[in-house]
Amino acid sequence: MTFFVGVDGGGTRTRAVIVDDDGREVGRASGAGAVATASQPERAASAVIRAVQEAAATSGVRLPASVLWAGLAGAGTPAARDGVRTALEQAGVADRVVVGTDVEAAFQHAFGDRSGVLLIAGTGSIAWIRDEAGEVRRVGGWGRHLGDEGSGFALGLDALRLVTRAADGRAESTSLATRVLEECALSSLEEIVPWIETAKKGEVAALAPIVVAEADGGDPGAAALVGSAVDGLVAHVRAACGETKPTVVLWGGLVADGGPLRSRVLEALAQEGFSATSRPLDPGLGAAMLAREAGLT
């Protein structure tokens, strides 16, 4: 029996899924996060290896597997991708190693070999499309300094900027000021400056649901920020698709089921003629599907 392993690695958790020749899942495990970097590829590789070894041990699968397909956050650059692949090859957990992004793994589970668009809005944002001709491309995903429009980080940062402008009198007073101070455990607006200098991306992104809640409560400033975020996400899809209208699947904390922007984004996409939905995705299984596909071709 031949086995294939897929891995989904992000900032907080790494998931490994093993499937057999027929694509049936035979085991899975999870462990610490794995983010690919060019400077320390061994760190991500170690997290992947531990998850794969645990999945193999709990399912009775003997390593090396035929193919390991690791979809990792941060693997969008060749240097990071190649560094992690080299480290995984040296570990000998699979006869063949492929390293891609976590977005590719999620897309595979969402669409398989079909065309479609995966719109992701969590801490960051990106749209990933495969057209009818099989061509794959991305829109967005340029990171917090250059892009990530409509993401949790962008919305949270915009909220901080609005609060400081309102404090100066350059914007209308906003209920966000009190809510932001509470969420950040700050006692005054002046403390925002040292807080943002050391805040992690996730801490800034955690402000996004507050912005949506205040928008729902009638705060005009918050409503404007939310509207801009939705426009930014829809612009990702519009740019990805051109004149075509493929199915759009939403994924990520802001737009998945229960996400604070889900209903607004679905409505905005419907107004532009897109058929959009959100459903649970399993990127680890998507990566395993890609591993099996690579092993059978």
Backbone as CSV, one residue per row, in Angstrom:
resi,resn,N_x,N_y,N_z,CA_x,CA_y,CA_z,C_x,C_y,C_z
1,MET,0.845,-1.190,0.000,0.000,0.000,0.000,0.885,1.246,0.000
2,THR,0.539,2.198,-0.852,1.258,3.466,-0.945,0.488,4.530,-0.187
3,PHE,1.220,5.397,0.511,0.576,6.437,1.296,1.100,7.810,0.893
4,PHE,0.209,8.780,1.027,0.514,10.156,0.665,0.168,11.052,1.848
5,VAL,0.993,12.062,2.079,0.817,12.928,3.244,0.631,14.379,2.800
6,GLY,-0.366,15.004,3.371,-0.579,16.430,3.158,-0.438,17.180,4.467
7,VAL,0.121,18.358,4.397,0.328,19.171,5.602,-0.193,20.586,5.350
8,ASP,-0.911,21.096,6.316,-1.355,22.489,6.332,-0.693,23.160,7.519
9,GLY,0.178,24.124,7.247,0.906,24.782,8.328,0.659,26.270,8.352
10,GLY,0.346,26.791,9.520,0.136,28.218,9.713,0.843,28.713,10.951
11,GLY,0.486,29.906,11.365,1.173,30.510,12.495,0.903,29.841,13.827
12,THR,-0.256,29.208,13.975,-0.612,28.631,15.270,-0.630,27.114,15.293
13,ARG,-0.857,26.481,14.139,-1.004,25.026,14.152,-0.591,24.417,12.827
14,THR,-0.076,23.185,12.908,0.266,22.397,11.734,-0.548,21.116,11.766
15,ARG,-1.205,20.794,10.650,-2.027,19.583,10.554,-1.474,18.682,9.460
16,ALA,-1.316,17.411,9.777,-0.860,16.419,8.808,-1.972,15.408,8.576
17,VAL,-2.233,15.081,7.306,-3.270,14.120,6.933,-2.651,13.084,6.005
18,ILE,-2.900,11.802,6.276,-2.387,10.706,5.450,-3.549,10.036,4.733
19,VAL,-3.382,9.823,3.417,-4.381,9.099,2.633,-3.704,7.937,1.919
20,ASP,-4.524,6.944,1.513,-3.978,5.790,0.806,-4.126,5.958,-0.708
21,ASP,-3.869,4.877,-1.445,-3.927,4.925,-2.914,-5.278,5.407,-3.429
22,ASP,-6.338,5.053,-2.707,-7.687,5.394,-3.141,-8.150,6.760,-2.651
23,GLY,-7.273,7.471,-1.943,-7.630,8.785,-1.437,-8.375,8.764,-0.124
24,ARG,-8.446,7.596,0.504,-9.137,7.488,1.790,-8.216,7.919,2.923
25,GLU,-8.753,8.726,3.825,-7.960,9.176,4.958,-7.714,8.013,5.922
26,VAL,-6.444,7.861,6.312,-6.094,6.787,7.249,-5.525,7.330,8.555
27,GLY,-5.209,8.615,8.602,-4.680,9.163,9.849,-4.424,10.653,9.741
28,ARG,-4.424,11.298,10.893,-4.090,12.721,10.945,-3.574,13.066,12.329
29,ALA,-2.858,14.175,12.403,-2.337,14.672,13.679,-2.085,16.158,13.526
30,SER,-1.935,16.838,14.648,-1.652,18.268,14.613,-0.568,18.601,15.627
31,GLY,0.077,19.733,15.387,1.142,20.159,16.285,1.345,21.653,16.200
32,ALA,2.524,22.098,16.609,2.842,23.525,16.642,2.855,24.112,15.240
33,GLY,2.736,25.437,15.163,2.668,26.119,13.887,3.929,25.998,13.061
34,ALA,3.753,26.149,11.737,4.879,26.084,10.809,4.718,27.178,9.763
35,VAL,5.547,28.197,9.840,5.543,29.281,8.860,6.885,29.256,8.141
36,ALA,6.853,29.125,6.826,8.085,29.037,6.054,8.795,30.386,6.004
37,THR,10.093,30.368,6.274,10.915,31.569,6.147,12.235,31.184,5.484
38,ALA,12.808,32.137,4.747,14.086,31.870,4.107,15.223,31.839,5.129
39,SER,15.064,32.567,6.224,16.143,32.667,7.214,16.212,31.448,8.135
40,GLN,15.056,30.859,8.447,15.033,29.706,9.357,14.098,28.618,8.826
41,PRO,14.410,28.038,7.680,13.528,27.016,7.117,13.435,25.760,7.981
42,GLU,14.487,25.490,8.751,14.475,24.286,9.581,13.395,24.325,10.653
43,ARG,13.018,25.542,11.092,11.994,25.653,12.129,10.649,25.145,11.608
44,ALA,10.266,25.591,10.419,9.016,25.111,9.835,9.109,23.628,9.510
45,ALA,10.244,23.206,8.985,10.414,21.788,8.641,10.279,20.900,9.869
46,SER,10.816,21.330,10.989,10.733,20.520,12.217,9.290,20.342,12.656
47,ALA,8.487,21.407,12.570,7.077,21.300,12.942,6.339,20.361,12.001
48,VAL,6.646,20.439,10.713,6.021,19.538,9.738,6.400,18.093,10.025
49,ILE,7.660,17.866,10.266,8.142,16.498,10.518,7.464,15.897,11.739
50,ARG,7.363,16.662,12.810,6.728,16.136,14.025,5.270,15.771,13.765
51,ALA,4.553,16.611,13.049,3.141,16.323,12.765,3.008,15.087,11.885
52,VAL,3.869,14.967,10.887,3.822,13.804,9.996,4.150,12.528,10.754
53,GLN,5.164,12.580,11.582,5.546,11.386,12.343,4.448,10.954,13.314
54,GLU,3.779,11.924,13.922,2.689,11.583,14.837,1.509,10.981,14.086
55,ALA,1.184,11.546,12.928,0.096,10.992,12.124,0.409,9.573,11.689
56,ALA,1.662,9.331,11.319,2.062,7.990,10.899,2.020,7.011,12.071
57,ALA,2.474,7.448,13.227,2.494,6.566,14.396,1.096,6.180,14.844
58,THR,0.179,7.143,14.853,-1.175,6.857,15.327,-1.981,6.027,14.337
59,SER,-1.576,6.047,13.060,-2.320,5.291,12.047,-1.622,4.008,11.623
60,GLY,-0.431,3.766,12.172,0.293,2.545,11.830,0.933,2.580,10.455
61,VAL,1.129,3.778,9.909,1.753,3.921,8.591,3.260,4.007,8.759
62,ARG,3.962,3.260,7.933,5.421,3.256,8.006,5.987,4.297,7.042
63,LEU,6.829,5.158,7.549,7.478,6.165,6.720,8.761,5.594,6.120
64,PRO,9.221,6.081,4.967,8.758,7.293,4.287,7.485,7.064,3.468
65,ALA,6.682,8.109,3.373,5.519,8.096,2.497,5.986,8.268,1.057
66,SER,5.080,8.050,0.129,5.442,8.226,-1.284,5.679,9.692,-1.606
67,VAL,4.699,10.559,-1.232,4.809,11.994,-1.501,4.330,12.769,-0.282
68,LEU,5.050,13.803,0.055,4.624,14.771,1.066,4.383,16.092,0.356
69,TRP,3.157,16.617,0.498,2.833,17.934,-0.057,2.527,18.835,1.133
70,ALA,3.421,19.797,1.373,3.294,20.674,2.535,2.847,22.052,2.093
71,GLY,1.650,22.456,2.515,1.143,23.788,2.235,1.361,24.675,3.442
72,LEU,2.265,25.629,3.327,2.689,26.408,4.484,2.504,27.897,4.280
73,ALA,2.079,28.569,5.321,2.076,30.029,5.316,3.508,30.510,5.126
74,GLY,3.674,31.536,4.317,5.005,32.074,4.076,5.760,31.438,2.931
75,ALA,5.194,30.382,2.330,5.907,29.654,1.277,5.666,30.230,-0.112
76,GLY,5.214,31.469,-0.179,4.961,32.081,-1.468,6.213,32.562,-2.178
77,THR,7.340,32.637,-1.464,8.591,33.070,-2.084,9.485,31.863,-2.343
78,PRO,10.221,31.868,-3.459,11.076,30.713,-3.784,12.101,30.381,-2.708
79,ALA,12.691,31.408,-2.094,13.741,31.142,-1.097,13.191,30.384,0.100
80,ALA,12.044,30.820,0.613,11.440,30.139,1.758,10.987,28.738,1.379
81,ARG,10.356,28.618,0.220,9.846,27.325,-0.246,10.987,26.326,-0.448
82,ASP,12.057,26.754,-1.101,13.167,25.855,-1.387,13.903,25.445,-0.116
83,GLY,14.021,26.389,0.814,14.711,26.062,2.056,13.987,25.008,2.863
84,VAL,12.676,25.128,2.973,11.899,24.133,3.723,11.905,22.791,2.990
85,ARG,11.781,22.827,1.667,11.787,21.570,0.915,13.096,20.812,1.116
86,THR,14.208,21.515,1.070,15.506,20.870,1.274,15.587,20.219,2.653
87,ALA,15.119,20.942,3.676,15.156,20.388,5.037,14.263,19.160,5.165
88,LEU,13.101,19.173,4.517,12.197,18.016,4.583,12.758,16.839,3.806
89,GLU,13.402,17.101,2.690,14.017,16.013,1.920,15.111,15.335,2.733
90,GLN,15.880,16.129,3.444,16.959,15.572,4.266,16.419,14.727,5.414
91,ALA,15.192,15.025,5.879,14.602,14.279,6.992,14.131,12.902,6.565
92,GLY,13.880,12.703,5.273,13.519,11.379,4.784,12.125,10.903,5.146
93,VAL,11.182,11.811,5.400,9.834,11.377,5.762,9.011,10.998,4.537
94,ALA,9.499,11.351,3.334,8.799,10.990,2.104,9.816,10.853,0.980
95,ASP,9.474,10.016,-0.004,10.361,9.835,-1.149,10.415,11.083,-2.021
96,ARG,9.334,11.822,-2.017,9.265,13.050,-2.809,8.599,14.123,-1.973
97,VAL,9.123,15.336,-2.031,8.594,16.440,-1.233,8.223,17.603,-2.147
98,VAL,7.012,18.118,-1.947,6.565,19.323,-2.638,6.147,20.331,-1.573
99,VAL,6.587,21.568,-1.705,6.197,22.621,-0.770,5.456,23.706,-1.535
100,GLY,4.253,24.007,-1.086,3.450,25.081,-1.651,2.883,25.917,-0.529
101,THR,1.847,26.678,-0.826,1.250,27.539,0.184,0.012,26.899,0.795
102,ASP,-0.347,27.385,1.968,-1.575,26.924,2.613,-2.802,27.315,1.806
103,VAL,-2.707,28.396,1.030,-3.826,28.813,0.192,-4.079,27.788,-0.912
104,GLU,-3.025,27.280,-1.523,-3.177,26.254,-2.556,-3.847,25.004,-1.999
105,ALA,-3.470,24.626,-0.785,-4.066,23.445,-0.160,-5.545,23.661,0.115
106,ALA,-5.903,24.839,0.595,-7.306,25.142,0.863,-8.107,25.173,-0.438
107,PHE,-7.519,25.747,-1.495,-8.202,25.800,-2.789,-8.493,24.391,-3.300
108,GLN,-7.536,23.497,-3.140,-7.732,22.128,-3.608,-8.913,21.465,-2.914
109,HIS,-9.048,21.679,-1.617,-10.176,21.081,-0.912,-11.483,21.743,-1.313
110,ALA,-11.437,23.026,-1.642,-12.656,23.739,-2.022,-13.147,23.345,-3.407
111,PHE,-12.213,23.154,-4.358,-12.619,22.994,-5.750,-12.092,21.733,-6.437
112,GLY,-11.104,21.064,-5.853,-10.524,19.942,-6.564,-9.898,20.415,-7.858
113,ASP,-10.280,19.806,-8.975,-9.751,20.203,-10.281,-10.659,21.194,-11.011
114,ARG,-11.701,21.656,-10.356,-12.663,22.542,-11.014,-12.186,23.992,-10.955
115,SER,-12.825,24.824,-11.755,-12.535,26.252,-11.726,-13.273,26.902,-10.561
116,GLY,-12.798,28.050,-10.137,-13.449,28.768,-9.054,-12.515,29.788,-8.441
117,VAL,-13.048,30.507,-7.464,-12.279,31.524,-6.746,-12.384,31.262,-5.252
118,LEU,-11.260,31.252,-4.587,-11.223,31.179,-3.129,-10.841,32.558,-2.613
119,LEU,-11.758,33.201,-1.902,-11.497,34.508,-1.306,-11.250,34.310,0.177
120,ILE,-10.061,34.651,0.607,-9.661,34.455,2.003,-9.546,35.812,2.683
121,ALA,-10.201,35.929,3.823,-10.100,37.144,4.632,-10.025,36.735,6.091
122,GLY,-8.837,36.766,6.619,-8.606,36.501,8.034,-7.707,37.604,8.545
123,THR,-6.575,37.232,9.125,-5.593,38.246,9.503,-5.115,38.988,8.269
124,GLY,-4.912,38.257,7.157,-4.570,38.845,5.870,-5.684,38.586,4.871
125,SER,-5.438,38.882,3.596,-6.450,38.647,2.571,-5.787,38.297,1.246
126,ILE,-6.481,37.470,0.455,-5.988,37.072,-0.859,-7.129,36.409,-1.613
127,ALA,-7.099,36.477,-2.929,-8.017,35.716,-3.778,-7.185,34.802,-4.662
128,TRP,-7.633,33.551,-4.785,-6.924,32.548,-5.581,-7.909,31.992,-6.590
129,ILE,-7.561,32.029,-7.883,-8.495,31.629,-8.929,-7.885,30.580,-9.848
130,ARG,-8.713,29.625,-10.262,-8.391,28.747,-11.388,-9.494,28.948,-12.421
131,ASP,-9.124,29.337,-13.649,-10.138,29.602,-14.656,-10.483,28.333,-15.432
132,GLU,-11.369,28.459,-16.403,-11.835,27.308,-17.169,-10.718,26.652,-17.962
133,ALA,-9.695,27.414,-18.299,-8.560,26.870,-19.034,-7.541,26.195,-18.124
134,GLY,-7.776,26.248,-16.816,-6.857,25.638,-15.865,-5.753,26.547,-15.391
135,GLU,-5.749,27.795,-15.836,-4.730,28.744,-15.404,-5.003,29.196,-13.975
136,VAL,-3.961,29.180,-13.157,-4.080,29.566,-11.749,-3.348,30.885,-11.525
137,ARG,-3.976,31.780,-10.788,-3.338,33.054,-10.458,-3.911,33.576,-9.143
138,ARG,-3.239,34.550,-8.595,-3.668,35.147,-7.337,-3.884,36.643,-7.509
139,VAL,-4.690,37.188,-6.622,-4.852,38.635,-6.508,-4.711,38.972,-5.031
140,GLY,-3.895,39.946,-4.716,-3.679,40.314,-3.325,-2.605,39.446,-2.688
141,GLY,-2.675,39.357,-1.372,-1.668,38.587,-0.662,-0.318,39.279,-0.586
142,TRP,-0.326,40.606,-0.670,0.935,41.350,-0.662,1.414,41.700,0.748
143,GLY,0.701,41.279,1.757,1.160,41.502,3.117,0.660,42.802,3.717
144,ARG,0.902,42.947,4.994,0.299,44.062,5.734,0.842,45.430,5.324
145,HIS,2.052,45.489,4.793,2.615,46.783,4.436,2.163,47.255,3.057
146,LEU,1.877,46.319,2.165,1.557,46.678,0.792,0.131,46.373,0.392
147,GLY,-0.559,45.551,1.148,-1.893,45.139,0.733,-2.739,44.651,1.889
148,ASP,-3.310,43.442,1.708,-4.205,42.835,2.695,-5.462,43.663,2.935
149,GLU,-5.936,44.338,1.870,-7.166,45.124,1.986,-8.329,44.219,2.390
150,GLY,-9.167,44.705,3.292,-10.309,43.933,3.754,-9.977,42.873,4.779
151,SER,-8.736,42.804,5.189,-8.317,41.809,6.179,-8.585,42.288,7.597
152,GLY,-8.451,41.383,8.548,-8.599,41.755,9.945,-7.547,42.750,10.377
153,PHE,-6.305,42.541,9.917,-5.235,43.467,10.296,-5.515,44.859,9.729
154,ALA,-5.888,44.926,8.441,-6.140,46.229,7.819,-7.301,46.947,8.488
155,LEU,-8.359,46.204,8.803,-9.523,46.818,9.440,-9.188,47.279,10.851
156,GLY,-8.419,46.484,11.580,-8.014,46.879,12.925,-7.122,48.106,12.911
157,LEU,-6.180,48.148,11.967,-5.290,49.300,11.872,-6.063,50.556,11.472
158,ASP,-7.019,50.397,10.562,-7.852,51.541,10.182,-8.642,52.075,11.382
159,ALA,-9.079,51.170,12.249,-9.811,51.598,13.442,-8.915,52.430,14.357
160,LEU,-7.684,52.002,14.529,-6.750,52.762,15.363,-6.495,54.149,14.765
161,ARG,-6.365,54.192,13.460,-6.142,55.485,12.804,-7.348,56.404,12.961
162,LEU,-8.538,55.834,12.839,-9.746,56.645,13.012,-9.842,57.192,14.428
163,VAL,-9.538,56.361,15.406,-9.606,56.783,16.804,-8.641,57.942,17.063
164,THR,-7.433,57.858,16.517,-6.461,58.929,16.765,-6.853,60.201,16.016
165,ARG,-7.407,60.066,14.803,-7.864,61.262,14.090,-9.024,61.927,14.824
166,ALA,-9.920,61.117,15.356,-11.047,61.675,16.107,-10.561,62.396,17.353
167,ALA,-9.518,61.860,17.984,-8.978,62.507,19.183,-8.416,63.889,18.857
168,ASP,-7.896,64.044,17.633,-7.357,65.339,17.197,-8.437,66.297,16.721
169,GLY,-9.625,65.792,16.467,-10.661,66.613,15.873,-10.641,66.577,14.363
170,ARG,-9.833,65.658,13.776,-9.771,65.534,12.313,-10.820,64.575,11.781
171,ALA,-11.566,63.953,12.659,-12.666,63.063,12.287,-13.730,63.175,13.355
172,GLU,-14.942,62.759,13.008,-16.035,62.803,13.977,-15.741,61.862,15.149
173,SER,-16.295,62.221,16.288,-16.166,61.369,17.464,-16.710,59.982,17.148
174,THR,-16.050,58.960,17.672,-16.438,57.590,17.371,-16.494,56.737,18.630
175,SER,-17.486,55.866,18.684,-17.596,54.936,19.813,-16.476,53.918,19.823
176,LEU,-15.726,53.843,18.734,-14.609,52.905,18.681,-13.532,53.224,19.718
177,ALA,-13.418,54.479,20.103,-12.359,54.855,21.039,-12.441,54.054,22.325
178,THR,-13.618,54.004,22.915,-13.786,53.264,24.174,-13.574,51.780,23.963
179,ARG,-14.134,51.245,22.879,-14.029,49.808,22.626,-12.588,49.379,22.357
180,VAL,-11.846,50.206,21.626,-10.452,49.879,21.324,-9.602,49.878,22.587
181,LEU,-9.798,50.878,23.424,-9.038,50.928,24.678,-9.327,49.705,25.530
182,GLU,-10.578,49.285,25.587,-10.935,48.097,26.368,-10.268,46.846,25.804
183,GLU,-10.344,46.669,24.493,-9.785,45.474,23.866,-8.272,45.408,24.031
184,CYS,-7.619,46.549,23.935,-6.157,46.597,24.035,-5.658,46.737,25.470
185,ALA,-6.597,46.790,26.430,-6.248,46.943,27.856,-5.410,48.199,28.080
186,LEU,-5.846,49.312,27.478,-5.156,50.588,27.619,-6.020,51.547,28.425
187,SER,-5.364,52.460,29.125,-6.106,53.401,29.962,-6.260,54.772,29.315
188,SER,-5.499,55.048,28.245,-5.610,56.338,27.568,-5.224,56.190,26.114
189,LEU,-5.675,57.127,25.298,-5.366,57.079,23.870,-3.871,57.224,23.611
190,GLU,-3.172,57.944,24.463,-1.733,58.129,24.272,-0.985,56.809,24.315
191,GLU,-1.558,55.801,24.975,-0.886,54.508,25.085,-0.988,53.679,23.801
192,ILE,-1.787,54.153,22.840,-1.911,53.421,21.578,-0.575,53.385,20.830
193,VAL,0.189,54.473,20.895,1.448,54.542,20.144,2.432,53.452,20.580
194,PRO,2.770,53.328,21.845,3.677,52.228,22.223,3.039,50.858,22.035
195,TRP,1.716,50.784,22.151,1.049,49.480,21.966,1.206,48.987,20.527
196,ILE,0.959,49.839,19.541,1.012,49.416,18.146,2.439,49.088,17.722
197,GLU,3.419,49.693,18.371,4.812,49.426,18.010,5.240,48.004,18.343
198,THR,4.572,47.379,19.288,4.953,46.019,19.687,3.849,44.997,19.444
199,ALA,2.687,45.450,18.982,1.548,44.541,18.806,1.809,43.538,17.688
200,LYS,1.352,42.322,17.888,1.424,41.300,16.855,0.276,41.492,15.876
201,LYS,0.424,40.894,14.687,-0.614,41.037,13.662,-1.968,40.565,14.176
202,GLY,-1.966,39.459,14.901,-3.211,38.903,15.406,-3.888,39.806,16.414
203,GLU,-3.094,40.537,17.174,-3.669,41.447,18.160,-4.361,42.625,17.473
204,VAL,-3.771,43.111,16.403,-4.414,44.191,15.647,-5.662,43.663,14.948
205,ALA,-5.554,42.474,14.351,-6.690,41.880,13.653,-7.848,41.587,14.593
206,ALA,-7.568,41.376,15.868,-8.626,41.096,16.843,-9.567,42.277,17.034
207,LEU,-9.171,43.454,16.563,-10.034,44.631,16.663,-11.126,44.630,15.595
208,ALA,-10.979,43.831,14.549,-11.925,43.858,13.436,-13.367,43.570,13.857
209,PRO,-13.632,42.530,14.668,-15.026,42.300,15.071,-15.629,43.470,15.842
210,ILE,-14.797,44.204,16.567,-15.283,45.374,17.298,-15.746,46.448,16.323
211,VAL,-14.983,46.629,15.243,-15.358,47.627,14.243,-16.707,47.277,13.634
212,VAL,-16.910,46.005,13.319,-18.176,45.569,12.726,-19.320,45.765,13.719
213,ALA,-19.075,45.433,14.985,-20.119,45.590,16.000,-20.519,47.049,16.158
214,GLU,-19.551,47.948,16.155,-19.870,49.372,16.284,-20.559,49.899,15.033
215,ALA,-20.200,49.345,13.877,-20.906,49.719,12.648,-22.363,49.294,12.732
216,ASP,-22.591,48.077,13.228,-23.964,47.595,13.407,-24.723,48.450,14.410
217,GLY,-23.988,49.031,15.366,-24.613,49.868,16.374,-24.876,51.292,15.915
218,GLY,-24.494,51.606,14.692,-24.809,52.917,14.142,-23.683,53.925,14.116
219,ASP,-22.456,53.531,14.475,-21.350,54.480,14.438,-20.949,54.728,12.983
220,PRO,-21.052,55.961,12.486,-20.792,56.229,11.074,-19.340,55.986,10.664
221,GLY,-18.414,56.302,11.554,-17.006,56.071,11.229,-16.707,54.604,11.066
222,ALA,-17.200,53.792,11.995,-16.994,52.342,11.900,-17.673,51.786,10.659
223,ALA,-18.866,52.301,10.343,-19.589,51.832,9.162,-18.802,52.120,7.884
224,ALA,-18.159,53.280,7.841,-17.353,53.617,6.664,-16.159,52.674,6.520
225,LEU,-15.536,52.317,7.642,-14.404,51.387,7.593,-14.843,50.009,7.123
226,VAL,-15.966,49.540,7.623,-16.478,48.233,7.223,-16.838,48.232,5.737
227,GLY,-17.475,49.300,5.280,-17.808,49.389,3.867,-16.581,49.352,2.981
228,SER,-15.532,50.030,3.411,-14.283,50.031,2.652,-13.652,48.642,2.636
229,ALA,-13.728,47.925,3.754,-13.170,46.574,3.823,-13.902,45.635,2.870
230,VAL,-15.229,45.719,2.854,-16.015,44.882,1.948,-15.685,45.217,0.499
231,ASP,-15.592,46.501,0.193,-15.239,46.921,-1.166,-13.875,46.357,-1.571
232,GLY,-12.939,46.360,-0.621,-11.610,45.843,-0.914,-11.618,44.361,-1.237
233,LEU,-12.422,43.594,-0.512,-12.496,42.156,-0.763,-13.180,41.860,-2.087
234,VAL,-14.250,42.574,-2.374,-14.941,42.378,-3.649,-14.028,42.764,-4.806
235,ALA,-13.200,43.774,-4.612,-12.260,44.186,-5.657,-11.269,43.073,-5.967
236,HIS,-10.877,42.286,-4.960,-10.012,41.119,-5.199,-10.674,40.178,-6.203
237,VAL,-11.937,39.868,-5.955,-12.655,38.920,-6.807,-12.850,39.507,-8.201
238,ARG,-13.231,40.761,-8.267,-13.458,41.413,-9.561,-12.190,41.388,-10.403
239,ALA,-11.059,41.697,-9.786,-9.795,41.707,-10.521,-9.387,40.303,-10.953
240,ALA,-9.677,39.322,-10.114,-9.304,37.940,-10.433,-10.109,37.391,-11.592
241,CYS,-11.375,37.783,-11.686,-12.295,37.141,-12.622,-12.462,37.856,-13.952
242,GLY,-12.236,39.144,-13.992,-12.488,39.861,-15.232,-13.959,39.821,-15.587
243,GLU,-14.263,39.319,-16.788,-15.648,39.269,-17.257,-16.361,37.984,-16.867
244,THR,-15.651,37.003,-16.334,-16.260,35.722,-15.978,-16.875,35.795,-14.588
245,LYS,-17.764,34.838,-14.292,-18.430,34.810,-12.988,-18.353,33.400,-12.393
246,PRO,-17.170,32.942,-12.007,-17.064,31.611,-11.410,-17.607,31.581,-9.982
247,THR,-17.772,30.391,-9.467,-18.199,30.236,-8.078,-17.126,30.772,-7.137
248,VAL,-17.547,31.472,-6.094,-16.635,32.029,-5.106,-16.889,31.352,-3.765
249,VAL,-15.847,30.818,-3.166,-15.931,30.250,-1.825,-15.185,31.177,-0.873
250,LEU,-15.837,31.525,0.227,-15.244,32.390,1.242,-14.614,31.547,2.335
251,TRP,-13.451,31.971,2.767,-12.753,31.238,3.828,-11.920,32.225,4.645
252,GLY,-11.784,31.952,5.928,-11.048,32.838,6.821,-11.961,33.419,7.882
253,GLY,-11.381,33.832,8.982,-12.149,34.224,10.150,-13.147,35.342,9.944
254,LEU,-12.898,36.240,8.996,-13.812,37.356,8.786,-15.015,36.988,7.930
255,VAL,-14.864,35.987,7.040,-15.917,35.742,6.049,-16.451,34.315,6.044
256,ALA,-15.843,33.405,6.784,-16.370,32.045,6.874,-17.665,32.053,7.689
257,ASP,-18.299,30.902,7.822,-19.540,30.827,8.600,-19.331,31.424,9.988
258,GLY,-20.186,32.369,10.346,-20.060,33.043,11.627,-19.133,34.230,11.615
259,GLY,-18.438,34.475,10.512,-17.512,35.604,10.424,-18.246,36.931,10.380
260,PRO,-17.693,37.970,10.959,-18.413,39.250,11.072,-18.674,39.948,9.743
261,LEU,-17.891,39.653,8.697,-18.113,40.285,7.400,-18.822,39.364,6.402
262,ARG,-19.137,38.148,6.811,-19.654,37.147,5.868,-20.884,37.636,5.116
263,SER,-21.917,38.057,5.832,-23.171,38.423,5.172,-22.986,39.620,4.249
264,ARG,-22.172,40.577,4.668,-21.957,41.762,3.839,-21.222,41.405,2.544
265,VAL,-20.206,40.556,2.649,-19.448,40.183,1.453,-20.296,39.334,0.516
266,LEU,-21.070,38.408,1.067,-21.961,37.596,0.232,-22.947,38.478,-0.522
267,GLU,-23.518,39.460,0.165,-24.475,40.360,-0.470,-23.810,41.195,-1.559
268,ALA,-22.621,41.705,-1.273,-21.925,42.538,-2.249,-21.540,41.732,-3.484
269,LEU,-21.111,40.488,-3.295,-20.762,39.643,-4.439,-22.004,39.288,-5.250
270,ALA,-23.103,39.010,-4.569,-24.352,38.690,-5.275,-24.811,39.865,-6.127
271,GLN,-24.628,41.071,-5.628,-25.023,42.255,-6.382,-24.216,42.396,-7.669
272,GLU,-23.012,41.814,-7.690,-22.179,41.863,-8.894,-22.341,40.610,-9.747
273,GLY,-23.269,39.741,-9.375,-23.565,38.580,-10.207,-22.785,37.334,-9.893
274,PHE,-22.079,37.307,-8.771,-21.306,36.131,-8.404,-22.142,35.175,-7.547
275,SER,-21.953,33.896,-7.771,-22.517,32.878,-6.897,-21.477,32.576,-5.822
276,ALA,-21.760,32.962,-4.596,-20.769,32.853,-3.525,-21.345,32.082,-2.352
277,THR,-20.467,31.387,-1.657,-20.867,30.617,-0.493,-19.684,30.517,0.454
278,SER,-19.933,30.114,1.674,-18.859,29.806,2.616,-19.127,28.428,3.186
279,ARG,-18.098,27.646,3.338,-18.249,26.311,3.896,-16.939,25.912,4.568
280,PRO,-16.990,24.975,5.500,-15.756,24.555,6.175,-14.780,23.922,5.193
281,LEU,-13.527,24.284,5.302,-12.489,23.709,4.449,-11.470,22.973,5.299
282,ASP,-10.840,21.981,4.705,-9.824,21.174,5.370,-8.556,21.233,4.515
283,PRO,-7.721,22.276,4.688,-6.523,22.403,3.856,-5.561,21.223,3.996
284,GLY,-5.515,20.597,5.170,-4.651,19.429,5.324,-5.064,18.308,4.397
285,LEU,-6.368,18.068,4.284,-6.870,17.052,3.364,-6.647,17.504,1.921
286,GLY,-6.810,18.810,1.662,-6.516,19.314,0.329,-5.060,19.057,-0.051
287,ALA,-4.139,19.261,0.890,-2.740,18.991,0.637,-2.485,17.506,0.382
288,ALA,-3.197,16.658,1.126,-3.073,15.209,0.896,-3.579,14.821,-0.490
289,MET,-4.634,15.477,-0.938,-5.156,15.243,-2.290,-4.111,15.646,-3.337
290,LEU,-3.431,16.757,-3.093,-2.368,17.192,-4.005,-1.179,16.224,-3.983
291,ALA,-0.864,15.689,-2.798,0.225,14.706,-2.702,-0.110,13.450,-3.507
292,ARG,-1.343,12.981,-3.368,-1.771,11.788,-4.121,-1.743,12.061,-5.618
293,GLU,-2.232,13.243,-6.017,-2.225,13.605,-7.436,-0.802,13.630,-7.987
294,ALA,0.131,14.174,-7.203,1.524,14.218,-7.640,2.123,12.824,-7.738
295,GLY,1.707,11.931,-6.851,2.255,10.585,-6.864,1.708,9.704,-7.950
296,LEU,0.521,10.034,-8.461,-0.109,9.198,-9.482,0.121,9.723,-10.889
297,THR,0.816,10.860,-11.005,1.081,11.427,-12.339,2.549,11.295,-12.707
